[in-house]
Amino acid sequence: MRTTPRRTHGARRALTGALLAGLTLLTSAGAAVADGPSASASPADDGAGPTEAGTTFRTATALEQGQTGTAQASAGDYLYWVFPADAGQRPTVEATVKLPSSARSSTSTWQIDVYDGLRRRQACMYGHQTRKAAADAASVELSCVLRTVRSWSEPWANDPLPGSYYIRLTVVDLPAADLGLPVGVEVKAVSKEQGGAHDVDGALSEPLVPGVSVASAGDASAAPRVPSAGEPEDGWASGWWTDRWLWTVGGGVLAALAAVFGYSLTRGRGRPAHVPPGV
């Protein structure tokens, strides 16, 4: 009569330990994914980037994430760069405009805008997208934090999708007397991996990367497509693997252990094995 309760108590302790171990393993796996190399805010090739900027979307200068692009321009010019962003990333664009030391007639207002591969303007979650610079200011700093890039979206939505992202920097309010003054510009784009919390089912067949065709002489039909901004070093996301799989598998394991634990609690309440039938 005492053997069954002891066995039940032992099973309870074992299953309780298994549940705790499974929960610890699941939590550790999630933390490992969040703190792993894929969660880095910028790629490993940080450093100097291009030293010029484009003046239109079509001539935008390619900029890899983590690189710092520089350019010498004139106040009033439109400056363009383009960088790739993949699903699960939340890009942040930062720009610094170094103003001339000579006296300026009045304040100026500078603005940074970000467009996706379809040239749709993307709203900034937060940051200093537009800023004023005093007449005696040496520089002005701008920033724009975009929404997390989604692997798929409805055609009517304006969600950021994998592909090229254009940076446009210009002055939106400047006295005519100050037009043409020389300025120096530094721009940088980095991303933070957001993980499976922002994943959705579905993926684009191709990333939104506009390109130009380079046709051989006399054979325009065989023109290959050359991406304007390249692509990430490890390629675009496949669209099916996310860290949600870890939580799904871990949740299934915990559910199975909980079912076994519940069964062990109820199995000892039946007829004792030593009681003969008919009693």
C-alpha positions as CSV (number, residue, x, y, z in Angstrom):
1,M,0.0,0.0,0.0
2,R,3.0,2.3,0.6
3,T,4.8,1.4,-2.6
4,T,2.4,3.2,-5.0
5,P,2.4,6.5,-3.1
6,R,6.2,6.4,-3.0
7,R,6.5,5.7,-6.7
8,T,3.9,8.4,-7.4
9,H,5.9,10.9,-5.3
10,G,9.1,10.0,-7.0
11,A,7.5,10.3,-10.4
12,R,6.2,13.7,-9.4
13,R,9.6,14.9,-8.4
14,A,11.3,13.6,-11.5
15,L,8.7,15.2,-13.8
16,T,8.8,18.4,-11.9
17,G,12.6,18.5,-12.4
18,A,12.1,17.7,-16.1
19,L,9.7,20.5,-16.5
20,L,12.0,23.0,-14.8
21,A,14.9,21.8,-16.9
22,G,12.9,22.1,-20.1
23,L,11.8,25.6,-19.1
24,T,15.4,26.6,-18.3
25,L,16.6,25.2,-21.6
26,L,13.9,27.1,-23.5
27,T,14.8,30.3,-21.8
28,S,18.5,29.8,-22.4
29,A,17.9,29.1,-26.1
30,G,15.9,32.3,-26.5
31,A,18.6,34.3,-24.7
32,A,21.3,32.7,-26.8
33,V,19.5,33.7,-30.0
34,A,19.0,37.3,-28.7
35,D,22.6,37.7,-27.7
36,G,24.2,35.8,-30.5
37,P,26.2,37.2,-33.5
38,S,23.0,37.6,-35.6
39,A,21.8,40.2,-33.1
40,S,24.7,42.5,-33.8
41,A,23.7,46.0,-34.6
42,S,26.1,46.2,-37.4
43,P,28.1,43.8,-39.6
44,A,31.7,43.0,-39.1
45,D,33.0,45.1,-42.0
46,D,32.6,48.4,-40.2
47,G,34.8,51.1,-41.6
48,A,35.2,53.7,-44.2
49,G,32.8,53.7,-47.1
50,P,32.3,55.6,-50.3
51,T,33.6,59.2,-50.5
52,E,30.8,60.5,-52.8
53,A,27.1,60.6,-53.0
54,G,24.6,60.4,-55.8
55,T,22.3,63.2,-56.8
56,T,19.2,61.1,-57.9
57,F,17.7,57.7,-57.0
58,R,19.2,56.2,-60.1
59,T,22.7,57.5,-59.2
60,A,22.5,56.7,-55.5
61,T,25.9,55.6,-54.1
62,A,25.9,52.0,-52.7
63,L,26.6,51.9,-48.9
64,E,27.0,48.7,-46.9
65,Q,25.5,48.6,-43.4
66,G,28.1,49.6,-40.8
67,Q,30.1,51.7,-43.3
68,T,30.5,55.5,-43.0
69,G,29.9,57.3,-46.3
70,T,31.3,60.8,-46.7
71,A,30.8,63.4,-49.4
72,Q,31.7,67.0,-50.1
73,A,28.7,69.0,-51.5
74,S,27.1,72.3,-51.8
75,A,24.2,73.5,-49.6
76,G,21.0,73.0,-51.6
77,D,22.1,69.7,-53.3
78,Y,20.1,66.5,-53.0
79,L,22.4,63.7,-51.8
80,Y,21.5,60.0,-52.2
81,W,22.9,56.7,-50.8
82,V,21.4,53.2,-51.0
83,F,21.9,50.3,-48.6
84,P,20.4,46.8,-48.3
85,A,18.1,45.7,-45.3
86,D,16.8,42.2,-44.7
87,A,13.8,40.8,-42.9
88,G,13.9,41.0,-39.2
89,Q,16.2,44.1,-39.2
90,R,15.4,47.5,-37.8
91,P,17.5,50.0,-39.7
92,T,18.8,53.2,-38.2
93,V,20.2,55.9,-40.4
94,E,22.4,58.6,-39.0
95,A,23.8,61.7,-40.8
96,T,26.1,64.5,-39.8
97,V,26.3,67.7,-41.8
98,K,29.4,69.8,-41.2
99,L,28.6,73.4,-42.0
100,P,31.1,76.0,-43.3
101,S,32.9,78.1,-40.7
102,S,32.1,81.3,-42.6
103,A,29.3,83.4,-41.2
104,R,25.9,82.4,-42.6
105,S,23.0,84.8,-43.0
106,S,20.4,82.8,-41.1
107,T,19.4,79.5,-39.7
108,S,19.0,76.5,-41.9
109,T,16.8,73.4,-41.7
110,W,18.1,70.0,-42.8
111,Q,16.2,66.8,-43.3
112,I,16.9,63.1,-43.9
113,D,14.4,60.8,-45.7
114,V,14.4,57.1,-46.3
115,Y,12.7,55.3,-49.2
116,D,12.3,51.6,-49.9
117,G,13.0,49.8,-53.2
118,L,9.7,50.9,-54.6
119,R,10.6,54.5,-53.7
120,R,7.9,54.7,-51.0
121,R,8.8,57.0,-48.2
122,Q,9.2,55.2,-44.9
123,A,8.2,56.8,-41.7
124,C,10.6,57.1,-38.9
125,M,9.6,55.5,-35.6
126,Y,11.7,58.0,-33.7
127,G,14.9,60.1,-34.1
128,H,15.7,63.6,-35.3
129,Q,14.6,63.5,-39.0
130,T,14.5,67.3,-39.3
131,R,16.7,69.7,-37.5
132,K,17.5,73.4,-37.5
133,A,21.1,74.7,-37.5
134,A,21.8,78.1,-36.1
135,A,23.8,80.6,-38.1
136,D,26.9,79.9,-36.1
137,A,26.5,76.1,-35.7
138,A,29.4,74.0,-36.8
139,S,27.4,70.9,-37.6
140,V,23.9,69.4,-37.4
141,E,23.1,65.7,-36.6
142,L,20.1,63.8,-38.0
143,S,18.8,60.3,-37.3
144,C,15.9,58.1,-38.4
145,V,14.9,54.7,-36.9
146,L,12.7,52.7,-39.3
147,R,10.2,50.1,-38.5
148,T,11.3,46.5,-38.5
149,V,11.6,45.0,-42.0
150,R,9.0,42.4,-42.7
151,S,9.5,39.3,-44.9
152,W,6.0,39.8,-46.5
153,S,3.2,42.3,-46.5
154,E,-0.1,43.0,-48.1
155,P,0.2,44.8,-51.5
156,W,-1.8,47.8,-50.2
157,A,0.4,48.2,-47.1
158,N,3.4,50.5,-46.7
159,D,5.3,48.1,-44.5
160,P,9.1,48.0,-45.0
161,L,10.2,44.9,-47.0
162,P,13.5,43.3,-47.8
163,G,15.6,45.1,-50.4
164,S,17.3,48.4,-51.1
165,Y,16.7,51.5,-49.0
166,Y,17.5,54.9,-50.2
167,I,18.8,57.7,-48.0
168,R,18.1,61.3,-49.2
169,L,19.7,64.2,-47.4
170,T,19.1,67.8,-48.2
171,V,18.4,71.3,-46.8
172,V,14.7,72.2,-46.8
173,D,15.0,75.8,-45.5
174,L,17.9,77.9,-46.5
175,P,18.3,81.6,-47.4
176,A,19.1,82.2,-51.0
177,A,22.4,84.0,-50.0
178,D,23.6,80.7,-48.4
179,L,22.9,78.4,-51.4
180,G,26.1,76.9,-52.8
181,L,28.1,77.1,-49.6
182,P,30.4,74.0,-49.2
183,V,29.3,71.4,-46.7
184,G,30.7,68.0,-45.6
185,V,28.4,65.1,-45.0
186,E,28.8,61.8,-43.1
187,V,26.1,59.1,-43.2
188,K,25.9,55.6,-41.7
189,A,23.2,52.9,-41.7
190,V,23.1,50.1,-39.1
191,S,20.5,47.5,-38.2
192,K,19.4,45.6,-35.1
193,E,18.0,42.1,-35.3
194,Q,14.6,42.0,-33.8
195,G,14.1,38.2,-33.7
196,G,11.0,36.1,-34.2
197,A,8.6,38.4,-32.4
198,H,8.3,40.4,-35.7
199,D,8.2,37.4,-38.0
200,V,5.2,36.8,-40.3
201,D,4.2,33.9,-42.5
202,G,5.2,34.3,-46.1
203,A,8.1,35.7,-48.0
204,L,8.7,37.8,-51.1
205,S,9.8,35.9,-54.3
206,E,12.4,38.5,-54.8
207,P,13.7,41.4,-52.6
208,L,12.9,44.9,-53.7
209,V,16.3,45.7,-55.3
210,P,16.0,48.0,-58.3
211,G,18.8,47.5,-60.8
212,V,20.0,48.6,-64.2
213,S,20.5,46.4,-67.3
214,V,23.9,46.2,-69.0
215,A,23.3,45.0,-72.6
216,S,25.9,43.7,-74.8
217,A,26.3,45.2,-78.2
218,G,23.5,44.1,-80.6
219,D,21.8,41.9,-78.0
220,A,19.6,43.8,-75.6
221,S,17.5,40.8,-74.7
222,A,20.4,39.1,-73.0
223,A,21.0,42.0,-70.6
224,P,21.8,40.9,-67.1
225,R,20.2,42.6,-64.1
226,V,22.8,44.4,-61.9
227,P,21.6,45.3,-58.4
228,S,22.2,48.9,-57.5
229,A,23.0,48.1,-53.9
230,G,24.2,44.5,-53.9
231,E,23.0,42.3,-51.2
232,P,24.0,41.2,-47.7
233,E,27.2,39.1,-47.4
234,D,25.3,36.0,-46.3
235,G,22.5,36.5,-48.9
236,W,18.9,37.4,-48.3
237,A,16.8,35.6,-45.6
238,S,15.3,32.3,-46.8
239,G,12.0,33.3,-45.3
240,W,11.2,30.0,-43.4
241,W,13.7,29.7,-40.5
242,T,13.2,32.0,-37.5
243,D,13.8,31.6,-33.8
244,R,10.0,31.0,-33.5
245,W,10.8,27.4,-34.3
246,L,12.8,27.2,-31.0
247,W,9.8,28.4,-29.0
248,T,7.4,26.1,-30.9
249,V,9.5,23.0,-30.3
250,G,10.2,24.0,-26.7
251,G,6.5,24.6,-26.1
252,G,5.7,21.2,-27.5
253,V,8.2,19.5,-25.2
254,L,6.9,21.3,-22.1
255,A,3.3,20.4,-23.1
256,A,4.2,16.7,-23.4
257,L,6.0,16.8,-20.0
258,A,3.0,18.5,-18.5
259,A,0.7,15.8,-19.9
260,V,2.9,13.0,-18.4
261,F,3.0,14.8,-15.1
262,G,-0.8,15.2,-15.0
263,Y,-1.2,11.5,-15.8
264,S,1.1,10.6,-13.0
265,L,-1.0,12.6,-10.6
266,T,-4.2,10.7,-11.4
267,R,-3.0,7.1,-12.0
268,G,-2.6,6.4,-8.3
269,R,-6.3,7.1,-7.6
270,G,-7.7,3.9,-9.2
271,R,-8.3,0.5,-7.7
272,P,-5.3,-0.8,-5.7
273,A,-3.6,-3.7,-7.3
274,H,-3.9,-6.0,-4.3
275,V,-7.7,-5.7,-4.1
276,P,-9.3,-8.8,-5.6
277,P,-12.0,-8.4,-8.2
278,G,-15.6,-8.1,-7.0
279,V,-14.7,-6.5,-3.7
